[in-house]
Structure formats: structure tokens, C-alpha cells
Amino acid sequence: METLVIVIHVLACIFLIGAVMLQSGHEGMGVIFGGGSSTMFGSSGAGGLLVKVTAGLATVFLVTSLTYNIMTGNRVSDQDSIMMQGKETVQPIVPADQQKPAIQFKDTGDDAKSE
């Protein structure tokens, strides 16, 4: 079932890209006032059919995305992570001469004098 959803999803992606690329771009301010009638589909563009095809393909894309996420999202793996396979914590090996001393704070008593 997952394979079928993935195949439909990939086909929808390819056809959606094609449908978006077929739509005419805007040629500037002249398009707003009715210019740009030299397009392949006439002055109104490919409005009716191409817009509906694009909307349909976008809907298929959304539905297959959500379906695949629901089908595969709640799985619990049988295997442990490779990070969880160790039985003990590994500490880095640092030579004694390169180890930094622990920081210790001394109470100077300045806080008591300021009161």
C-alpha cells in the first residue's frame, strides 16, 4: 500500500510541476488592463482547464503526503539505535598533565561587609 501511495505521489509531483510551468507568466502592467493577448490560449490565458488541473494535482499531492505520513509516522522500531547499544558511558582519555583543575570558589566575605 505504501508503494502505491509513493508512486501516485511522485506522479502527482511530476505532473504538478508541468502544469505550473505551462501557466503563463505576467508580462507587466499591461496584463492587468487586458493586454497580453499574444498567448497560446488567448487573452484570458489558460484559466479554466489549466487552473482546475493544477488545483486537482495539488490536492492529490496534499492527500498523498498526509496519507504516507499517517501510514509510516507512528512506527516503533524493533531495533535499538546504534547510539544505545553501548553498555557503559565512554569517557575521553586525557593525559594527567593536560587535565584542567576543577574550579573552586572561595568565600571572601565581601558580601557580609556590604550589608
All heavy atoms as an XYZ file, in Angstrom:
834
protein
N       0.809     -1.191      0.000
C       0.000      0.000      0.000
C       0.858      1.265      0.000
O       0.533      2.244     -0.658
C      -0.932     -0.042      1.222
C      -1.903      1.077      1.284
S      -3.123      0.904     -0.005
C      -4.121      2.310      0.304
N       1.964      1.223      0.770
C       2.854      2.376      0.821
C       3.462      2.658     -0.550
O       3.616      3.821     -0.939
C       3.965      2.144      1.839
C       3.487      2.109      3.263
C       4.600      1.740      4.218
O       5.780      1.787      3.814
O       4.292      1.392      5.367
N       3.793      1.589     -1.268
C       4.388      1.760     -2.594
C       3.409      2.443     -3.543
O       3.802      3.326     -4.318
C       4.808      0.388     -3.163
O       5.640     -0.277     -2.206
C       5.551      0.551     -4.467
N       2.152      2.076     -3.477
C       1.141      2.694     -4.327
C       1.001      4.187     -4.022
O       0.926      5.016     -4.938
C      -0.207      1.990     -4.140
C      -1.382      2.570     -4.931
C      -1.150      2.378     -6.426
C      -2.671      1.921     -4.488
N       1.001      4.531     -2.740
C       0.883      5.936     -2.352
C       2.094      6.727     -2.836
O       1.956      7.846     -3.347
C       0.710      6.060     -0.816
C       0.778      7.510     -0.370
C      -0.607      5.444     -0.386
N       3.294      6.140     -2.714
C       4.510      6.819     -3.167
C       4.492      7.009     -4.677
O       4.865      8.073     -5.183
C       5.766      6.030     -2.728
C       5.949      6.156     -1.222
C       7.012      6.521     -3.437
C       6.288      7.539     -0.746
N       4.060      5.996     -5.428
C       4.009      6.105     -6.888
C       3.035      7.208     -7.305
O       3.348      8.048     -8.161
C       3.631      4.748     -7.521
C       3.285      4.895     -8.987
C       4.761      3.753     -7.349
N       1.867      7.236     -6.699
C       0.884      8.288     -7.010
C       1.443      9.661     -6.635
O       1.284     10.637     -7.373
C      -0.454      8.009     -6.296
C      -1.094      6.734     -6.864
C      -1.406      9.183     -6.424
C      -2.297      6.263     -6.085
N       2.125      9.732     -5.513
C       2.697     10.988     -5.051
C       3.752     11.508     -6.030
O       3.752     12.698     -6.380
C       3.300     10.787     -3.654
C       3.828     12.032     -3.040
N       3.014     13.027     -2.566
C       5.094     12.455     -2.826
C       3.755     14.002     -2.075
N       5.029     13.684     -2.218
N       4.645     10.642     -6.483
C       5.699     11.055     -7.416
C       5.093     11.486     -8.752
O       5.504     12.500     -9.333
C       6.738      9.924     -7.599
C       7.687     10.228     -8.744
C       7.513      9.712     -6.314
N       4.114     10.746     -9.241
C       3.460     11.132    -10.496
C       2.737     12.471    -10.352
O       2.791     13.314    -11.264
C       2.486     10.045    -10.946
C       3.118      8.746    -11.453
C       2.053      7.704    -11.739
C       3.968      8.998    -12.679
N       2.090     12.681     -9.219
C       1.427     13.965     -8.982
C       2.446     15.097     -8.944
O       2.185     16.192     -9.467
C       0.625     13.917     -7.686
N       3.607     14.838     -8.350
C       4.665     15.860     -8.303
C       5.117     16.240     -9.704
O       5.234     17.421    -10.037
C       5.864     15.356     -7.507
S       5.586     15.202     -5.759
N       5.375     15.229    -10.526
C       5.861     15.491    -11.887
C       4.817     16.259    -12.696
O       5.132     17.257    -13.358
C       6.252     14.162    -12.566
C       7.481     13.571    -11.869
C       6.516     14.365    -14.053
C       7.804     12.155    -12.277
N       3.567     15.806    -12.665
C       2.525     16.478    -13.431
C       2.205     17.867    -12.873
O       1.853     18.781    -13.628
C       1.265     15.625    -13.505
C       1.426     14.424    -14.399
C       1.167     13.150    -13.925
C       1.851     14.561    -15.704
C       1.309     12.046    -14.744
C       2.001     13.464    -16.537
C       1.731     12.203    -16.054
N       2.335     18.038    -11.552
C       2.102     19.352    -10.959
C       3.158     20.347    -11.416
O       2.840     21.507    -11.729
C       2.081     19.249     -9.429
C       1.775     20.519     -8.645
C       0.383     21.034     -8.996
C       1.876     20.257     -7.163
N       4.393     19.903    -11.484
C       5.462     20.775    -11.987
C       5.166     21.175    -13.429
O       5.296     22.340    -13.813
C       6.831     20.084    -11.871
C       7.233     19.968    -10.405
C       7.897     20.840    -12.659
C       8.433     19.077    -10.170
N       4.747     20.212    -14.239
C       4.414     20.509    -15.631
C       3.245     21.471    -15.757
O       3.271     22.396    -16.578
N       2.220     21.284    -14.945
C       1.048     22.159    -15.011
C       1.389     23.584    -14.594
O       0.904     24.550    -15.188
C      -0.072     21.607    -14.128
N       2.241     23.729    -13.586
C       2.636     25.067    -13.155
C       3.498     25.736    -14.224
O       3.359     26.929    -14.496
C       3.367     25.004    -11.793
C       4.031     26.329    -11.450
C       2.406     24.600    -10.696
N       4.370     24.960    -14.851
C       5.235     25.529    -15.882
C       4.448     25.924    -17.130
O       4.858     26.830    -17.860
C       6.340     24.531    -16.256
C       7.295     24.228    -15.126
S       8.177     25.660    -14.547
C       9.347     25.862    -15.850
N       3.330     25.284    -17.408
C       2.511     25.637    -18.575
C       1.729     26.928    -18.388
O       1.322     27.545    -19.367
C       1.530     24.505    -18.894
C       2.104     23.293    -19.604
C       1.036     22.223    -19.738
C       2.637     23.679    -20.975
N       1.511     27.331    -17.168
C       0.729     28.545    -16.937
C       1.529     29.755    -17.376
O       2.744     29.819    -17.208
C       0.351     28.651    -15.460
C      -0.621     27.593    -15.052
C      -1.030     27.702    -13.608
O      -0.722     28.678    -12.940
N      -1.737     26.700    -13.121
N       0.825     30.716    -17.955
C       1.507     31.892    -18.490
C       1.935     32.817    -17.367
O       1.232     32.981    -16.369
C       0.588     32.633    -19.456
O      -0.560     33.089    -18.774
N       3.076     33.431    -17.568
C       3.561     34.404    -16.606
C       2.969     35.762    -16.893
O       2.345     35.995    -17.925
N       3.152     36.694    -15.995
C       2.637     38.048    -16.188
C       3.664     38.848    -16.973
O       4.860     38.761    -16.729
C       2.350     38.702    -14.836
C       1.335     37.942    -14.037
N       0.010     37.939    -14.377
C       1.451     37.159    -12.939
C      -0.646     37.187    -13.517
N       0.209     36.702    -12.626
N       3.161     39.674    -17.882
C       4.051     40.438    -18.755
C       4.199     41.874    -18.297
O       4.647     42.719    -19.047
C       3.507     40.397    -20.186
C       3.450     38.998    -20.746
C       2.790     38.965    -22.110
O       2.464     40.046    -22.644
O       2.601     37.879    -22.626
N       3.803     42.211    -17.145
C       3.913     43.582    -16.667
C       2.551     44.170    -16.391
O       1.548     43.473    -16.246
N       2.493     45.488    -16.365
C       1.250     46.190    -16.041
C       0.199     46.058    -17.137
O      -0.979     46.226    -16.892
C       1.544     47.670    -15.793
C       2.332     47.933    -14.524
S       1.465     47.421    -13.048
C       0.228     48.686    -12.952
N       0.598     45.755    -18.362
C      -0.353     45.637    -19.453
C      -1.320     44.478    -19.275
O      -2.444     44.509    -19.777
N      -0.924     43.440    -18.561
C      -1.781     42.283    -18.341
C      -2.979     42.664    -17.467
O      -4.081     42.162    -17.652
C      -0.968     41.137    -17.703
C      -1.849     39.963    -17.367
C       0.142     40.710    -18.631
N      -2.771     43.567    -16.556
C      -3.843     43.967    -15.647
C      -4.983     44.629    -16.412
O      -6.152     44.433    -16.124
C      -3.296     44.919    -14.560
C      -2.293     44.194    -13.696
C      -4.417     45.487    -13.704
C      -1.568     45.075    -12.713
N      -4.643     45.401    -17.445
C      -5.651     46.162    -18.186
C      -6.097     45.462    -19.460
O      -6.635     46.086    -20.356
C      -5.108     47.548    -18.501
C      -4.750     48.322    -17.264
C      -3.440     48.593    -16.965
C      -5.739     48.747    -16.382
C      -3.096     49.290    -15.823
C      -5.412     49.448    -15.249
C      -4.092     49.724    -14.961
N      -5.848     44.141    -19.579
C      -6.350     43.398    -20.719
C      -5.351     43.183    -21.825
O      -5.692     42.656    -22.877
N      -4.137     43.558    -21.651
C      -3.116     43.347    -22.676
C      -2.602     41.923    -22.635
O      -3.076     41.070    -21.885
N      -1.618     41.620    -23.433
C      -1.013     40.293    -23.434
C      -1.851     39.268    -24.142
O      -1.944     38.125    -23.715
N      -2.485     39.640    -25.266
C      -3.359     38.707    -25.968
C      -2.594     37.783    -26.908
O      -3.195     37.014    -27.634
C      -4.417     39.477    -26.748
O      -3.792     40.290    -27.726
N      -1.272     37.850    -26.890
C      -0.491     37.012    -27.798
C      -0.139     35.656    -27.190
O       0.758     34.984    -27.663
C       0.795     37.750    -28.193
O       1.598     37.957    -27.053
N      -0.807     35.252    -26.153
C      -0.525     33.970    -25.542
C      -1.177     32.844    -26.329
O      -2.051     33.080    -27.165
C      -1.032     33.935    -24.079
O      -2.437     34.115    -24.096
C      -0.360     35.001    -23.236
N      -0.772     31.641    -26.055
C      -1.266     30.485    -26.797
C      -2.750     30.241    -26.556
O      -3.466     29.786    -27.428
C      -0.467     29.246    -26.380
C      -0.815     27.992    -27.160
S       0.291     26.640    -26.821
C      -0.309     26.063    -25.277
N      -3.241     30.549    -25.354
C      -4.629     30.260    -25.009
C      -5.541     31.474    -25.177
O      -6.678     31.453    -24.752
C      -4.719     29.746    -23.577
C      -3.984     28.462    -23.363
C      -2.752     28.460    -22.734
C      -4.505     27.255    -23.803
C      -2.073     27.276    -22.530
C      -3.820     26.080    -23.610
C      -2.598     26.086    -22.969
N      -5.050     32.565    -25.754
C      -5.858     33.763    -25.920
C      -5.602     34.759    -24.812
O      -4.713     34.583    -23.981
N      -6.390     35.808    -24.788
C      -6.138     36.887    -23.829
C      -6.458     36.481    -22.396
O      -5.919     37.039    -21.456
C      -6.961     38.123    -24.212
O      -8.339     37.811    -24.142
N      -7.367     35.532    -22.228
C      -7.717     35.125    -20.867
C      -6.740     34.106    -20.303
O      -6.814     33.755    -19.140
C      -9.133     34.544    -20.834
O      -9.176     33.354    -21.603
N      -5.845     33.635    -21.114
C      -4.885     32.650    -20.654
C      -5.520     31.283    -20.603
O      -6.565     31.023    -21.196
N      -4.872     30.374    -19.909
C      -5.358     29.005    -19.814
C      -6.191     28.829    -18.566
O      -6.182     27.778    -17.953
C      -4.177     28.055    -19.810
N      -6.876     29.864    -18.174
C      -7.566     29.926    -16.906
C      -8.393     28.731    -16.538
O      -8.145     28.103    -15.519
N      -9.370     28.368    -17.338
C     -10.319     27.349    -16.929
C      -9.717     25.989    -16.688
O      -9.644     25.515    -15.552
N      -9.257     25.340    -17.715
C      -8.811     23.959    -17.615
C      -7.506     23.816    -16.843
O      -7.396     22.976    -15.947
C      -8.647     23.356    -19.018
C      -8.163     21.915    -19.061
C      -9.202     20.999    -18.418
C      -7.868     21.497    -20.469
N      -6.529     24.651    -17.157
C      -5.216     24.500    -16.535
C      -5.249     24.814    -15.043
O      -4.563     24.155    -14.251
C      -4.204     25.392    -17.254
C      -2.740     25.016    -17.099
C      -2.506     23.554    -17.445
C      -1.878     25.892    -17.959
N      -6.052     25.761    -14.638
C      -6.167     26.085    -13.216
C      -6.832     24.942    -12.468
O      -6.409     24.571    -11.365
C      -6.945     27.409    -13.024
C      -7.308     27.630    -11.574
C      -6.119     28.567    -13.542
N      -7.834     24.330    -13.075
C      -8.512     23.205    -12.424
C      -7.599     21.987    -12.328
O      -7.598     21.281    -11.312
C      -9.790     22.851    -13.191
C     -10.864     23.902    -13.049
C     -12.092     23.558    -13.842
C     -13.122     24.672    -13.748
N     -14.287     24.419    -14.574
N      -6.817     21.742    -13.381
C      -5.866     20.617    -13.353
C      -4.810     20.847    -12.275
O      -4.460     19.940    -11.511
C      -5.218     20.420    -14.742
C      -4.035     19.473    -14.670
C      -6.237     19.910    -15.738
N      -4.300     22.073    -12.193
C      -3.296     22.394    -11.176
C      -3.864     22.236     -9.773
O      -3.204     21.679     -8.884
C      -2.777     23.832    -11.379
O      -2.284     23.965    -12.706
C      -1.671     24.160    -10.406
N      -5.080     22.699     -9.559
C      -5.710     22.566     -8.240
C      -5.950     21.098     -7.899
O      -5.744     20.664     -6.757
C      -7.017     23.341     -8.197
N      -6.364     20.312     -8.879
C      -6.578     18.882     -8.650
C      -5.281     18.156     -8.314
O      -5.235     17.327     -7.396
N      -4.217     18.484     -9.052
C      -2.922     17.844     -8.779
C      -2.370     18.279     -7.420
O      -1.756     17.474     -6.708
C      -1.925     18.179     -9.890
C      -2.188     17.492    -11.226
C      -1.288     18.072    -12.309
C      -1.970     15.991    -11.111
N      -2.596     19.521     -7.056
C      -2.160     19.980     -5.732
C      -2.921     19.259     -4.630
O      -2.354     18.907     -3.587
C      -2.344     21.489     -5.622
N      -4.196     18.993     -4.858
C      -4.993     18.245     -3.876
C      -4.501     16.811     -3.748
O      -4.365     16.292     -2.634
C      -6.479     18.261     -4.287
O      -6.898     19.618     -4.424
C      -7.341     17.549     -3.282
N      -4.195     16.183     -4.883
C      -3.654     14.813     -4.853
C      -2.314     14.796     -4.126
O      -2.032     13.898     -3.315
C      -3.518     14.250     -6.289
C      -2.743     12.944     -6.299
C      -4.887     14.064     -6.907
N      -1.479     15.797     -4.389
C      -0.184     15.903     -3.713
C      -0.361     16.009     -2.202
O       0.304     15.317     -1.428
C       0.569     17.124     -4.245
C       1.865     17.399     -3.557
C       3.006     16.690     -3.882
C       1.953     18.372     -2.573
C       4.205     16.943     -3.241
C       3.141     18.625     -1.928
C       4.274     17.905     -2.262
N      -1.274     16.860     -1.763
C      -1.515     17.039     -0.333
C      -2.062     15.771      0.306
O      -1.603     15.357      1.386
C      -2.484     18.206     -0.116
C      -2.858     18.498      1.329
C      -1.657     19.041      2.077
C      -4.003     19.468      1.395
N      -3.013     15.132     -0.346
C      -3.627     13.929      0.215
C      -2.609     12.793      0.303
O      -2.547     12.088      1.325
C      -4.867     13.515     -0.610
C      -5.354     12.133     -0.233
C      -5.976     14.529     -0.426
N      -1.801     12.601     -0.737
C      -0.807     11.522     -0.688
C       0.276     11.816      0.341
O       0.791     10.901      0.986
C      -0.181     11.273     -2.071
O       0.361     12.490     -2.581
C      -1.190     10.698     -3.032
N       0.630     13.083      0.503
C       1.619     13.438      1.533
C       1.105     13.090      2.921
O       1.812     12.474      3.727
C       1.947     14.930      1.475
O       2.550     15.264      0.270
N      -0.119     13.495      3.209
C      -0.699     13.213      4.523
C      -0.928     11.716      4.734
O      -0.693     11.187      5.826
C      -2.010     13.977      4.693
C      -1.886     15.494      4.770
C      -3.264     16.140      4.788
C      -1.082     15.901      5.979
N      -1.366     11.022      3.680
C      -1.607      9.581      3.787
C      -0.323      8.830      4.095
O      -0.289      7.968      4.979
C      -2.228      9.046      2.484
O      -3.436      9.760      2.229
C      -2.537      7.564      2.585
N       0.734      9.159      3.382
C       2.003      8.474      3.619
C       2.543      8.786      5.014
O       3.087      7.914      5.681
C       3.031      8.855      2.552
C       4.292      8.053      2.660
C       4.315      6.713      2.279
C       5.450      8.604      3.167
C       5.462      5.961      2.393
C       6.604      7.866      3.287
C       6.602      6.541      2.896
O       7.749      5.802      3.017
N       2.370     10.009      5.456
C       2.819     10.376      6.797
C       2.046      9.620      7.864
O       2.615      9.159      8.857
C       2.672     11.880      6.999
C       3.322     12.343      8.271
O       4.167     11.671      8.830
N       2.924     13.503      8.726
N       0.752      9.466      7.686
C      -0.064      8.718      8.656
C       0.300      7.235      8.640
O       0.386      6.589      9.685
C      -1.561      8.931      8.369
C      -1.948     10.364      8.707
C      -2.421      7.940      9.140
C      -3.331     10.755      8.236
N       0.546      6.696      7.445
C       0.862      5.269      7.334
C       2.210      4.915      7.944
O       2.375      3.835      8.512
C       0.853      4.842      5.859
C      -0.536      4.822      5.252
S      -0.531      4.577      3.467
C       0.342      3.052      3.307
N       3.178      5.795      7.863
C       4.529      5.459      8.311
C       4.976      6.222      9.547
O       6.026      5.921     10.094
C       5.546      5.742      7.195
O       5.518      7.133      6.881
C       5.255      4.916      5.973
N       4.206      7.175     10.019
C       4.662      8.051     11.089
C       4.665      7.461     12.471
O       5.456      7.844     13.311
N       3.829      6.498     12.771
C       3.692      6.003     14.134
C       4.361      4.651     14.357
O       3.952      3.893     15.202
C       2.211      5.899     14.502
C       1.560      7.243     14.559
O       2.220      8.222     14.892
N       0.294      7.313     14.234
N       5.376      4.370     13.602
C       6.064      3.087     13.764
C       7.043      3.139     14.915
O       7.727      4.121     15.136
C       6.845      2.736     12.494
C       5.975      2.234     11.419
C       6.804      1.538     10.386
N       5.956      1.220      9.268
C       6.358      1.139      8.035
N       7.612      1.363      7.748
N       5.538      0.831      7.080
N       7.131      2.026     15.624
C       8.125      1.870     16.663
C       9.121      0.845     16.161
O       8.751     -0.257     15.769
C       7.485      1.404     17.991
C       8.543      1.183     19.039
C       6.444      2.402     18.446
N      10.369      1.215     16.165
C      11.398      0.341     15.626
C      11.670     -0.821     16.577
O      11.681     -0.667     17.799
C      12.683      1.143     15.405
O      13.702      0.297     14.947
N      11.892     -2.000     16.009
C      12.256     -3.167     16.805
C      13.709     -3.116     17.245
O      14.089     -3.715     18.230
C      12.025     -4.451     16.003
C      10.559     -4.647     15.655
O       9.712     -4.028     16.316
O      10.278     -5.423     14.737
N      14.505     -2.405     16.481
C      15.938     -2.356     16.762
C      16.256     -1.131     17.600
O      15.632     -0.090     17.485
C      16.715     -2.294     15.452
C      16.446     -3.466     14.538
C      17.087     -3.256     13.178
O      17.678     -2.228     12.922
N      16.954     -4.238     12.327
N      17.270     -1.297     18.449
C      17.762     -0.158     19.197
C      18.622      0.702     18.288
O      19.146      0.248     17.286
C      18.607     -0.619     20.387
C      17.763     -1.257     21.473
O      16.562     -0.929     21.529
O      18.299     -2.064     22.235
N      18.767      1.926     18.659
C      19.649      2.825     17.932
C      21.085      2.377     18.127
O      21.449      1.794     19.156
C      19.476      4.252     18.444
O      20.476      5.083     17.923
N      21.926      2.661     17.157
C      23.339      2.315     17.284
C      23.973      3.096     18.434
O      24.937      2.661     19.041
C      24.082      2.565     15.959
C      25.450      1.930     15.996
C      24.191      4.051     15.672
C      26.131      1.878     14.657
N      23.400      4.239     18.767
C      23.913      5.036     19.873
C      23.558      4.418     21.226
O      24.198      4.705     22.218
C      23.351      6.458     19.803
C      23.696      7.197     18.526
S      25.459      7.455     18.323
C      25.734      8.696     19.532
N      22.535      3.579     21.263
C      22.087      2.998     22.520
C      22.644      1.596     22.759
O      22.292      0.957     23.734
C      20.564      2.934     22.538
C      19.880      4.265     22.336
S      20.190      5.407     23.655
C      19.134      4.727     24.897
N      23.512      1.084     21.895
C      23.987     -0.289     22.022
C      25.072     -0.454     23.069
O      25.305     -1.549     23.546
C      24.478     -0.790     20.667
C      23.338     -1.018     19.704
C      23.810     -1.506     18.361
O      25.002     -1.621     18.110
N      22.874     -1.800     17.484
N      25.754      0.619     23.438
C      26.819      0.508     24.434
C      26.263      0.254     25.819
O      25.188      0.705     26.174
N      27.008     -0.506     26.634
C      26.552     -0.829     27.974
C      27.047      0.179     29.010
O      26.556      0.248     30.111
C      27.014     -2.225     28.347
C      26.362     -3.308     27.525
C      26.733     -4.657     28.082
C      26.185     -5.851     27.416
N      25.416     -5.890     26.303
N      28.044      0.949     28.676
C      28.592      1.894     29.638
C      28.951      3.194     28.933
O      29.087      3.254     27.723
C      29.832      1.312     30.313
C      30.922      0.912     29.322
C      32.027      0.114     29.977
O      31.732     -0.844     30.689
O      33.180      0.495     29.753
N      29.105      4.226     29.721
C      29.468      5.522     29.186
C      30.970      5.562     28.949
O      31.753      5.149     29.797
C      29.080      6.633     30.175
O      27.702      6.491     30.481
C      29.346      7.988     29.591
N      31.359      6.057     27.814
C      32.781      6.149     27.477
C      33.265      7.544     27.821
O      32.692      8.535     27.399
C      32.998      5.868     25.969
C      34.452      6.004     25.612
C      32.473      4.499     25.618
N      34.302      7.611     28.623
C      34.907      8.882     28.999
C      36.144      9.113     28.126
O      36.894      8.188     27.833
C      35.323      8.861     30.476
C      34.180      8.680     31.440
C      33.243      9.868     31.430
O      33.641     10.982     31.154
N      31.967      9.611     31.708
N      36.358     10.345     27.709
C      37.549     10.626     26.914
C      38.815     10.447     27.747
O      38.828     10.733     28.948
C      37.365     12.077     26.483
C      36.394     12.651     27.447
C      35.536     11.512     27.910
N      39.850      9.964     27.108
C      41.125      9.737     27.797
C      41.976     10.987     27.625
O      42.331     11.362     26.517
C      41.846      8.503     27.222
C      40.963      7.272     27.385
C      43.198      8.323     27.881
C      41.496      6.051     26.690
N      42.282     11.637     28.755
C      43.106     12.841     28.738
C      44.306     12.574     29.639
O      44.142     12.172     30.789
C      42.297     14.059     29.259
C      43.144     15.317     29.255
C      41.043     14.257     28.434
N      45.513     12.791     29.128
C      46.703     12.588     29.978
C      46.650     13.497     31.208
O      46.061     14.584     31.185
C      47.872     12.983     29.066
C      47.345     12.895     27.677
C      45.882     13.153     27.760
N      47.282     13.052     32.289
C      47.212     13.761     33.566
C      47.806     15.163     33.474
O      47.328     16.083     34.134
C      47.932     12.965     34.645
N      48.827     15.355     32.654
C      49.440     16.675     32.559
C      48.579     17.665     31.759
O      48.794     18.863     31.836
C      50.841     16.579     31.958
C      50.832     15.962     30.560
O      49.857     15.272     30.210
O      51.818     16.180     29.818
N      47.595     17.178     31.011
C      46.736     18.060     30.221
C      45.369     18.280     30.863
O      44.569     19.036     30.346
C      46.540     17.494     28.818
C      47.799     17.499     27.994
C      47.545     16.947     26.590
O      46.431     16.556     26.258
N      48.593     16.914     25.790
N      45.127     17.638     31.983
C      43.843     17.809     32.651
C      43.779     19.178     33.321
O      44.757     19.645     33.896
C      43.628     16.719     33.693
C      43.395     15.360     33.095
C      43.144     14.317     34.158
O      43.259     14.572     35.349
N      42.809     13.124     33.709
N      42.637     19.799     33.230
C      42.455     21.101     33.851
C      41.957     20.894     35.275
O      41.128     20.025     35.535
C      41.443     21.927     33.065
C      41.920     22.270     31.685
C      40.894     23.094     30.959
C      41.399     23.395     29.567
N      40.419     24.163     28.801
N      42.452     21.688     36.201
C      41.973     21.543     37.585
C      40.531     22.019     37.697
O      40.075     22.868     36.954
C      42.913     22.441     38.388
C      43.430     23.429     37.398
C      43.465     22.721     36.070
N      39.838     21.446     38.661
C      38.455     21.856     38.911
C      38.435     23.265     39.475
O      39.327     23.667     40.213
C      37.798     20.886     39.885
N      37.442     24.031     39.128
C      37.336     25.404     39.613
C      36.703     25.386     40.989
O      35.657     24.786     41.210
C      36.480     26.250     38.653
C      37.143     26.306     37.285
C      36.272     27.649     39.212
C      36.305     27.008     36.256
N      37.365     26.061     41.922
C      36.834     26.176     43.274
C      36.706     27.649     43.620
O      37.628     28.424     43.410
C      37.759     25.482     44.273
C      37.851     23.990     44.044
C      38.784     23.320     45.031
O      39.404     23.970     45.852
N      38.868     22.006     44.942
N      35.560     28.021     44.139
C      35.321     29.409     44.516
C      35.538     29.550     46.012
O      35.087     28.735     46.800
C      33.896     29.820     44.148
C      33.639     29.803     42.674
C      32.988     28.734     42.073
C      34.064     30.852     41.881
C      32.758     28.716     40.726
C      33.830     30.835     40.519
C      33.183     29.768     39.931
N      36.241     30.611     46.355
C      36.492     30.887     47.768
C      35.587     32.012     48.227
O      35.351     32.969     47.505
C      37.949     31.292     47.983
C      38.916     30.180     47.665
C      40.322     30.639     47.914
C      41.301     29.530     47.551
N      42.683     29.962     47.734
N      35.088     31.874     49.431
C      34.247     32.909     50.014
C      35.142     33.966     50.622
O      35.885     33.692     51.565
C      33.314     32.306     51.069
C      32.320     33.333     51.584
O      32.117     34.341     50.888
O      31.742     33.077     52.646
N      35.106     35.170     50.045
C      35.981     36.240     50.536
C      35.334     37.043     51.653
O      35.995     37.818     52.312
C      36.341     37.192     49.373
O      35.145     37.735     48.841
C      37.121     36.445     48.309
N      34.050     36.882     51.811
C      33.378     37.582     52.881
C      33.019     39.009     52.528
O      32.584     39.765     53.378
N      33.205     39.456     51.261
C      32.860     40.806     50.857
C      31.356     41.052     50.919
O      30.925     42.172     51.174
C      33.349     41.091     49.415
C      34.871     41.148     49.355
O      35.482     41.387     50.406
O      35.411     40.937     48.252
N      30.554     40.013     50.698
C      29.119     40.181     50.731
C      28.621     40.521     52.127
O      27.682     41.291     52.302
C      28.422     38.897     50.260
C      28.691     38.625     48.780
O      29.012     39.611     48.068
O      28.604     37.460     48.376
N      29.268     39.972     53.146
C      28.833     40.247     54.523
C      29.151     41.678     54.932
O      28.446     42.281     55.712
C      29.505     39.268     55.481
N      30.242     42.261     54.393
C      30.630     43.623     54.747
C      29.716     44.667     54.104
O      29.555     45.750     54.637
C      32.068     43.890     54.315
C      33.063     43.088     55.084
C      34.460     43.373     54.590
C      35.488     42.475     55.273
N      36.822     42.687     54.751
N      29.138     44.354     52.959
C      28.328     45.344     52.258
C      26.955     45.514     52.902
O      26.246     46.446     52.589
C      28.176     44.970     50.794
O      27.454     43.750     50.685
N      26.572     44.666     53.790
C      25.248     44.765     54.432
C      25.256     45.725     55.508
O      25.413     46.468     56.121
C      24.798     43.408     54.976
C      24.524     42.441     53.887
C      24.140     41.068     54.456
O      24.040     40.916     55.682
O      23.934     40.170     53.665
